[in-house]
């Protein structure tokens, strides 16, 4: 556990509720650079929630930019998480205090070597080297995305999007077609970097059913056990 990373989350994260709890749970496993690789089941138990909810929250944190997820890059194929709040880039805004250097100019000076632009943000060489090194060491596998899990099932967020965007569809049938299609895709065609975005596009492009569902009262098979 890194006390420094935990403190950064408390001080700088814009999250709240279960999302903040999940980020703190990851920080509990992280080093001082914000890197951690706990499994989803472990995080779900730590946050007192179901794995499906944990996966939904992790996706939301990833989209918020406060969490970087590199799938299957951790030990034994686990996901590698990085809390991006630990970059500390925001702290560099303090360079504006350097405006006082104008006091060193001669009284009769006609112009400054670096006028007002001197207040602009200029990244340090160390920060630039860190960004370039990060891009150079990024695994090509992370850019190719990952395959849909064999036991994939739509989360509450998936189902809600389908009902709201396409009330003419049956979410259970759409999910079955989605899963069968992508599990059967070979090679790189079956790898996606954002499966929730892939689901949204699939729902939008799905053909209208011949007999639209009369109501949403009937529960999907995976909801019957709730």
Secondary structure, DSSP 8 states (H G I E B T S, - for coil): --HHHHHHHHHH----HHHHHHHHHHHHH--TTSEE---HHHHHHHTTS-HHHHHHHHHHHHHHTSEEEETT-SGGG--EEEEGGGG-GGGGGGGGGGGGGGGGS-TT----TT-GGGGS----HHHHHHHHHHHHHS-HHHHT-EE--TT----HHHHHHHHHH-TTS-HHHHHHHHHHHHHH--GGGGEES-HHHHHHHHHHH----SS--S-S-S--GGGTT-
